[in-house]
Amino acid sequence: MILSAPRPRSATKVRVVLTAGIAVILFVTWGCSGFFINPSLSSIFVTPASSTVAVSSMVQLTATGTYSDGSQKQISGETLSWTSSDTTIATITSPGGLVTGVASGTASITASAQGITGTGTVSVSPQNVTTLSITTTQGSTTPQNTATISGVPGTLQFFAYANTSASQDVTTAVNWTSSNTTVATIGSGASGSAGLLSATTAGTTTVTATITNTTTGQLVTSNSCVVTVQ
């Protein structure tokens, strides 16, 4: 009878250790993939943040998300919804993000996904604005050069008209500026205070308005109105 030599115990230990090591590697590999957490959406920004479009014309907006790991990527499709603050001024497709100008004015556009929102503004102007006049008399297209506010605090409402036409009221579509904001400030856009000059101290300031000609791309500037705050 032939007797076989006993297997060395060291070889058995090596085989057990190798088997255990492979099991640990497989478990760790599965665990990393099985418990990986996708980064969460932190914020959304709309591009372009501010745009100008003519009545009956369109402009495409996009939304980009910033995530908890610092990465960024464009958001689109059914996961993203678009809304307009005033559909009588501008409408937007959702999904899609395509804005159509309806009437002169400014609307806020909001992109929403996973409970996070981002906003942009769209100013709608008449086709081919070549002249711009500002005045404190509603319905008048005659440029006004001077105005007075008696006492502080005080306010004065300005109006803007394109192409010397009272039917082309662009008060909420233009960008209003006051040359001396320590004396008075003026609102722009869809805030509800567009063209409203608010005086805080005595002095003088010059009010102007600008709008982009959507046909030529040129900036059109209104007449200047010097306001004295007494």
C-alpha positions as CSV (number, residue, x, y, z in Angstrom):
1,M,0.0,0.0,0.0
2,I,1.3,3.4,-1.0
3,L,0.8,6.2,1.4
4,S,0.6,9.8,0.1
5,A,2.5,12.5,1.8
6,P,0.4,14.9,3.9
7,R,-0.3,18.3,2.3
8,P,1.8,21.0,3.8
9,R,-0.3,23.2,6.2
10,S,1.4,26.4,4.9
11,A,0.0,25.8,1.4
12,T,-3.5,25.4,2.8
13,K,-3.1,28.7,4.7
14,V,-2.0,30.5,1.6
15,R,-5.0,29.3,-0.4
16,V,-7.4,30.3,2.4
17,V,-5.8,33.8,2.6
18,L,-6.0,34.3,-1.2
19,T,-9.6,33.2,-1.3
20,A,-10.5,35.6,1.6
21,G,-8.7,38.4,-0.2
22,I,-10.6,38.0,-3.4
23,A,-13.8,38.0,-1.5
24,V,-12.9,41.2,0.3
25,I,-12.0,42.9,-3.1
26,L,-15.3,41.7,-4.7
27,F,-17.3,43.0,-1.7
28,V,-15.6,46.4,-1.7
29,T,-16.0,46.8,-5.4
30,W,-19.7,45.9,-5.3
31,G,-20.1,48.2,-2.2
32,C,-18.6,51.2,-3.9
33,S,-20.8,50.9,-7.0
34,G,-23.9,49.8,-5.0
35,F,-23.8,52.7,-2.5
36,F,-22.6,55.5,-4.9
37,I,-24.7,58.6,-4.4
38,N,-25.3,61.0,-7.4
39,P,-24.5,64.6,-6.8
40,S,-27.5,66.8,-6.1
41,L,-28.6,69.8,-8.0
42,S,-27.6,73.0,-6.1
43,S,-28.5,75.9,-8.5
44,I,-29.6,76.8,-12.0
45,F,-28.6,79.7,-14.2
46,V,-30.4,80.8,-17.4
47,T,-28.4,81.7,-20.5
48,P,-28.6,84.4,-21.7
49,A,-29.5,86.0,-18.3
50,S,-30.9,89.1,-20.1
51,S,-32.0,89.2,-23.7
52,T,-34.0,91.5,-26.0
53,V,-36.4,90.2,-28.7
54,A,-38.7,92.0,-31.1
55,V,-42.5,91.4,-31.1
56,S,-43.3,88.2,-33.0
57,S,-39.6,87.2,-32.9
58,M,-38.0,84.3,-30.9
59,V,-35.0,83.8,-28.7
60,Q,-33.7,80.4,-27.4
61,L,-32.8,80.1,-23.7
62,T,-30.9,77.3,-22.0
63,A,-30.5,76.2,-18.4
64,T,-27.3,74.9,-16.8
65,G,-27.2,73.2,-13.4
66,T,-24.5,73.4,-10.8
67,Y,-24.2,70.2,-8.7
68,S,-23.1,69.5,-5.1
69,D,-19.7,68.1,-6.4
70,G,-19.0,71.4,-8.3
71,S,-19.8,70.0,-11.7
72,Q,-22.0,71.7,-14.3
73,K,-24.1,70.5,-17.1
74,Q,-27.0,71.6,-19.3
75,I,-30.5,70.6,-18.2
76,S,-33.1,69.9,-20.8
77,G,-36.1,67.7,-21.7
78,E,-39.0,66.7,-19.4
79,T,-36.9,67.2,-16.3
80,L,-36.9,71.0,-16.8
81,S,-39.9,73.3,-16.8
82,W,-40.1,76.9,-18.1
83,T,-42.5,79.7,-17.1
84,S,-43.0,83.3,-18.0
85,S,-44.0,85.9,-15.4
86,D,-46.2,87.7,-18.0
87,T,-47.5,85.7,-21.0
88,T,-49.0,88.9,-22.5
89,I,-45.4,90.1,-23.0
90,A,-43.5,86.9,-23.7
91,T,-44.4,83.2,-23.9
92,I,-42.0,80.3,-23.6
93,T,-42.2,76.6,-24.6
94,S,-41.9,74.0,-21.8
95,P,-40.0,71.9,-22.4
96,G,-37.9,73.7,-25.0
97,G,-37.1,77.1,-23.6
98,L,-38.0,79.0,-26.8
99,V,-39.3,82.5,-26.0
100,T,-41.6,84.5,-28.4
101,G,-42.2,88.2,-28.0
102,V,-45.8,89.1,-27.7
103,A,-45.9,92.8,-26.8
104,S,-43.5,95.5,-25.6
105,G,-42.4,95.1,-22.0
106,T,-40.2,92.9,-19.8
107,A,-40.9,89.5,-18.4
108,S,-39.1,87.3,-16.0
109,I,-38.4,83.7,-17.2
110,T,-38.0,80.9,-14.7
111,A,-36.4,77.5,-15.2
112,S,-37.3,74.8,-12.6
113,A,-35.9,71.3,-11.9
114,Q,-35.9,69.2,-8.7
115,G,-37.3,72.1,-6.7
116,I,-34.4,74.4,-7.7
117,T,-35.1,77.5,-9.8
118,G,-33.1,80.0,-11.9
119,T,-34.4,83.2,-13.6
120,G,-33.6,85.4,-16.5
121,T,-35.2,88.5,-18.1
122,V,-36.5,89.1,-21.6
123,S,-37.3,92.6,-22.9
124,V,-39.7,92.7,-25.8
125,S,-39.5,95.8,-28.1
126,P,-41.3,96.9,-31.3
127,Q,-39.7,96.0,-34.6
128,N,-36.8,98.3,-35.7
129,V,-36.8,101.0,-33.1
130,T,-35.0,104.0,-34.5
131,T,-35.9,106.8,-32.1
132,L,-36.8,106.9,-28.5
133,S,-38.4,109.7,-26.5
134,I,-39.0,110.0,-22.8
135,T,-41.5,112.2,-21.0
136,T,-43.5,112.6,-17.8
137,T,-46.7,113.0,-19.8
138,Q,-48.3,109.7,-20.6
139,G,-49.2,109.4,-24.3
140,S,-47.0,112.3,-25.4
141,T,-44.1,111.5,-27.8
142,T,-42.6,115.0,-27.5
143,P,-39.2,114.7,-25.8
144,Q,-39.1,116.3,-22.4
145,N,-35.8,118.1,-21.4
146,T,-36.5,119.3,-17.8
147,A,-38.6,118.3,-14.8
148,T,-38.9,119.1,-11.1
149,I,-39.7,117.2,-8.0
150,S,-40.8,119.4,-5.1
151,G,-39.7,117.9,-1.7
152,V,-38.1,114.7,-0.6
153,P,-38.9,112.0,-0.6
154,G,-40.7,112.4,-3.9
155,T,-41.4,110.4,-7.1
156,L,-42.0,111.2,-10.7
157,Q,-43.2,108.7,-13.4
158,F,-41.4,108.7,-16.7
159,F,-42.7,107.1,-20.0
160,A,-40.8,106.0,-23.1
161,Y,-42.1,105.8,-26.6
162,A,-40.5,104.3,-29.7
163,N,-40.5,105.7,-33.2
164,T,-42.5,108.8,-32.1
165,S,-45.6,106.6,-31.8
166,A,-47.9,106.7,-28.7
167,S,-48.9,103.2,-29.5
168,Q,-45.4,101.9,-29.1
169,D,-45.1,102.3,-25.3
170,V,-41.7,100.8,-24.3
171,T,-41.6,102.1,-20.7
172,T,-41.1,98.6,-19.3
173,A,-38.8,97.4,-22.1
174,V,-36.1,100.1,-21.9
175,N,-33.2,100.4,-19.5
176,W,-33.6,103.5,-17.4
177,T,-30.7,105.3,-15.8
178,S,-30.2,108.2,-13.4
179,S,-26.9,110.0,-13.6
180,N,-26.8,110.9,-9.9
181,T,-28.2,108.0,-7.8
182,T,-27.5,109.8,-4.6
183,V,-30.2,112.3,-5.6
184,A,-32.6,109.9,-7.3
185,T,-32.9,106.4,-8.5
186,I,-35.1,105.0,-11.3
187,G,-36.6,101.5,-11.8
188,S,-36.3,99.3,-14.9
189,G,-37.8,96.0,-16.2
190,A,-40.6,93.9,-14.8
191,S,-40.3,95.1,-11.2
192,G,-43.4,97.2,-11.4
193,S,-41.4,100.4,-10.9
194,A,-40.2,100.9,-14.5
195,G,-39.7,104.5,-15.2
196,L,-40.4,105.6,-11.6
197,L,-37.9,108.1,-10.4
198,S,-37.5,108.2,-6.6
199,A,-35.8,111.2,-5.1
200,T,-34.0,111.0,-1.7
201,T,-32.2,114.3,-1.5
202,A,-32.1,117.7,-3.1
203,G,-30.0,118.2,-6.2
204,T,-30.1,117.4,-9.9
205,T,-29.9,114.2,-12.0
206,T,-30.2,113.4,-15.6
207,V,-32.6,110.7,-16.7
208,T,-32.1,108.7,-19.9
209,A,-33.4,105.5,-21.5
210,T,-31.8,103.0,-23.9
211,I,-33.1,100.1,-26.0
212,T,-31.6,97.7,-28.5
213,N,-32.8,97.8,-32.1
214,T,-33.4,94.1,-32.7
215,T,-33.0,94.6,-36.4
216,T,-29.6,96.3,-36.5
217,G,-28.4,95.4,-33.0
218,Q,-27.6,99.0,-32.3
219,L,-28.3,100.7,-29.0
220,V,-30.9,103.5,-29.3
221,T,-30.6,106.3,-26.7
222,S,-33.4,108.7,-25.7
223,N,-33.3,112.4,-25.1
224,S,-31.9,113.5,-21.8
225,C,-34.2,115.0,-19.1
226,V,-32.6,117.0,-16.3
227,V,-34.5,116.6,-13.1
228,T,-34.2,119.1,-10.3
229,V,-35.1,117.9,-6.8
230,Q,-35.9,120.8,-4.5
